[in-house]
Amino acid sequence: MRRVLPAVFALIFPVCSAFAQFDVESAKRHVIIKYSPLPMYDFDNTIQFGVEIPLGKGNFALQEDLGYGNSSFNLWFDEDDDRPERDIYKSRTHLKWYFLERRRMRAYVGPEVLYKKVVYRQNQWIGRDCQTEFGPCSFFENKDVRQDKNVWAGHARFGWQFITPGRFIFDVFAGVGFRSIHVRSRTAGVADWEVRNMYDNWETIRAGHSDLRPSMVAGFHLGLVLGKYRRE
């Protein structure tokens, strides 16, 4: 035991020493991997991870977040709720300009582009050979139908990134902008007007519907700086 303990401390001490050296200057040229907890609590819930890649000397960076979600693990539904069958895919691309630096904090601003697709599936009776949108129809057919809600958004985003000595990152941000929403039928041979509205507990999904509205974002990332310590 007397020989084991010194060996363990000998291994731990260099690692802790290396971790203790990280600050903004030593970490700004490293890739950072990130996890976003709050999207799990969104109505369109996703498990979301990202990567931040430094550009040039590290004063600029490009961050890409990707997420996937499903109504089966949406925390807003109770067990007795009639859960809609849906899948959520999300992508966020953010260009950062770090305009202020301190030893363990730096502030940034930059544009963000968000794309989100929510795929709804439902079994419906669809009118066929209808003379008009309101009928009459020759017959009704039972079909599995799909509607896609496509969301494009642009935000001006600003935030603060904090770096601990142990290479961990806390990144908090907020932003404002606009988002465009389009809902379309994606069922072969079925037009938008032939699909009945789908109810998603907090909104009505209607094929052929489009909307433009103001948008706000806010959240935080938990991250880890990759690579060996270096100061150049």
C-alpha positions in Angstrom: 0.0 0.0 0.0 2.9 2.4 0.8 4.2 1.9 -2.7 0.8 2.1 -4.4 -0.3 5.5 -3.0 2.8 7.4 -4.2 2.3 5.9 -7.6 -1.4 7.0 -7.7 -0.5 10.6 -6.6 2.3 10.7 -9.2 -0.2 9.9 -11.9 -2.9 12.3 -10.7 -0.7 15.3 -10.0 0.4 15.9 -13.6 -3.2 15.6 -14.9 -4.5 18.0 -12.3 -1.7 20.4 -13.0 -2.4 20.3 -16.7 -6.1 20.9 -16.1 -5.3 23.8 -13.8 -3.6 25.7 -16.6 -6.6 26.1 -18.9 -8.0 29.6 -19.4 -9.3 31.6 -22.3 -5.9 32.2 -23.9 -4.9 28.5 -23.7 -8.3 27.1 -24.8 -9.4 29.6 -27.5 -7.8 27.5 -30.4 -9.2 24.2 -29.2 -12.3 22.4 -30.4 -15.1 22.3 -27.8 -17.8 19.6 -27.6 -21.1 20.7 -26.1 -24.4 19.4 -24.7 -27.6 21.5 -24.4 -29.9 20.4 -21.6 -32.8 22.8 -22.2 -34.0 21.4 -25.6 -35.2 18.3 -23.7 -37.8 20.6 -22.0 -38.9 22.3 -25.3 -42.3 21.4 -26.6 -40.5 20.1 -29.7 -38.0 18.2 -27.5 -34.6 17.1 -28.7 -31.4 15.6 -27.4 -28.9 18.1 -28.7 -25.1 18.0 -29.0 -22.8 20.5 -30.7 -19.2 21.2 -31.6 -17.5 24.6 -31.7 -14.6 24.9 -34.1 -12.2 27.9 -33.7 -11.4 29.9 -36.9 -8.0 31.6 -37.3 -6.5 32.7 -34.0 -9.7 31.9 -32.1 -11.4 35.3 -32.2 -14.0 33.7 -34.5 -15.6 30.3 -34.2 -18.3 28.2 -36.0 -20.7 26.2 -33.9 -22.9 23.4 -35.2 -25.6 21.8 -33.0 -27.7 18.8 -34.1 -30.6 17.3 -32.2 -33.2 14.5 -32.4 -36.4 14.1 -30.5 -39.5 11.9 -30.3 -42.9 12.3 -28.6 -42.2 9.0 -26.7 -39.8 10.9 -24.4 -41.4 14.3 -24.3 -41.5 15.4 -20.7 -44.6 17.6 -21.2 -47.0 14.7 -21.8 -48.6 12.8 -18.9 -48.9 9.1 -19.1 -52.6 9.4 -19.9 -52.2 11.9 -22.7 -52.9 11.0 -26.3 -49.3 11.5 -27.5 -49.1 12.5 -31.2 -46.7 10.3 -33.2 -43.9 12.6 -34.2 -40.1 12.9 -34.8 -38.1 16.1 -34.4 -34.9 17.0 -36.2 -33.0 20.2 -35.4 -29.9 22.0 -36.7 -28.4 25.2 -35.5 -25.5 26.9 -37.2 -23.9 29.8 -35.3 -21.0 32.1 -36.4 -19.4 33.7 -33.3 -17.2 36.8 -33.0 -15.5 37.0 -29.6 -15.2 40.7 -29.0 -14.3 40.7 -25.3 -11.9 38.5 -23.4 -11.0 38.1 -19.8 -8.9 35.3 -18.2 -11.8 32.9 -17.7 -14.6 34.6 -19.6 -15.2 35.9 -23.1 -18.3 37.5 -24.7 -19.5 36.9 -28.3 -22.1 38.0 -30.8 -23.1 36.7 -34.2 -25.8 35.3 -36.5 -27.5 32.0 -36.1 -29.5 30.0 -38.6 -32.0 27.4 -37.2 -33.7 24.6 -39.2 -36.2 22.3 -37.5 -38.4 19.6 -39.1 -41.2 18.0 -37.1 -42.7 14.9 -38.8 -46.3 14.0 -37.8 -47.9 10.7 -38.6 -51.5 9.7 -38.1 -54.1 7.3 -39.5 -57.0 9.2 -41.1 -60.0 8.7 -43.4 -59.2 10.6 -46.6 -61.9 11.7 -49.1 -61.2 10.5 -52.6 -62.3 11.8 -56.0 -63.7 14.9 -54.3 -65.3 17.6 -56.6 -64.1 20.5 -54.4 -62.1 21.0 -51.2 -65.4 20.8 -49.3 -66.9 17.7 -51.1 -68.8 15.8 -52.1 -66.4 12.9 -52.4 -66.9 9.5 -54.2 -65.5 7.5 -51.3 -63.2 7.6 -48.2 -60.0 5.7 -47.9 -58.2 4.8 -44.6 -54.6 5.9 -45.0 -51.5 6.6 -42.8 -50.8 10.2 -43.6 -47.7 12.4 -42.8 -47.4 16.1 -42.4 -44.1 18.0 -42.0 -43.7 21.2 -40.1 -40.6 23.0 -41.5 -39.2 25.9 -39.5 -36.5 28.3 -40.7 -35.2 31.0 -38.3 -32.5 33.6 -38.2 -31.4 35.2 -34.9 -28.8 37.7 -33.8 -27.3 35.9 -30.8 -25.1 37.1 -28.1 -23.6 35.3 -25.1 -20.9 34.6 -22.6 -18.6 31.7 -22.3 -16.9 30.7 -19.0 -13.9 28.4 -18.8 -12.9 26.5 -15.6 -9.3 25.5 -14.8 -10.4 21.9 -15.5 -11.2 22.6 -19.2 -15.0 22.6 -18.6 -17.2 25.2 -20.4 -20.4 27.0 -19.4 -21.9 28.9 -22.3 -25.1 31.0 -21.8 -26.8 32.9 -24.6 -29.9 34.8 -25.8 -31.0 36.1 -29.2 -33.9 37.6 -31.2 -35.0 37.3 -34.8 -37.7 35.9 -37.0 -38.9 32.4 -37.9 -40.8 31.1 -40.9 -43.1 28.1 -40.5 -44.5 25.9 -43.3 -46.7 22.8 -43.0 -47.0 20.4 -45.9 -48.5 17.0 -46.6 -45.9 14.4 -47.4 -48.3 11.5 -48.3 -48.1 10.2 -51.8 -51.2 11.1 -53.8 -52.7 13.2 -51.0 -52.9 17.0 -51.4 -52.6 19.4 -48.5 -56.3 20.2 -48.4 -57.2 16.5 -48.2 -55.4 16.0 -44.9 -57.4 16.7 -41.8 -55.9 18.9 -39.1 -53.7 17.2 -36.5 -53.9 18.3 -32.8 -50.6 18.4 -30.9 -52.0 19.4 -27.5 -50.5 22.9 -27.7 -51.0 23.7 -31.4 -53.0 22.6 -34.5 -51.1 21.3 -37.4 -52.7 22.2 -40.7 -51.2 21.2 -44.1 -50.8 24.1 -46.4 -50.4 26.6 -43.5 -47.5 29.1 -43.5 -46.6 31.8 -40.9 -43.9 34.3 -40.2 -43.4 35.5 -36.6 -40.9 37.0 -34.2 -38.6 34.6 -32.5 -36.5 34.5 -29.3 -33.9 32.0 -28.2 -32.2 31.5 -24.8 -30.3 28.7 -23.2 -26.9 27.3 -22.1 -24.4 24.7 -23.1 -22.2 22.5 -21.0 -18.9 21.8 -22.8 -15.5 20.3 -22.7 -12.3 21.6 -24.3 -10.6 18.9 -26.4 -6.8 18.5 -27.0 -3.6 19.0 -25.1 -2.8 22.1 -23.2 -0.8 24.6 -25.2 -0.1 28.3 -25.0 1.1 29.9 -28.2 
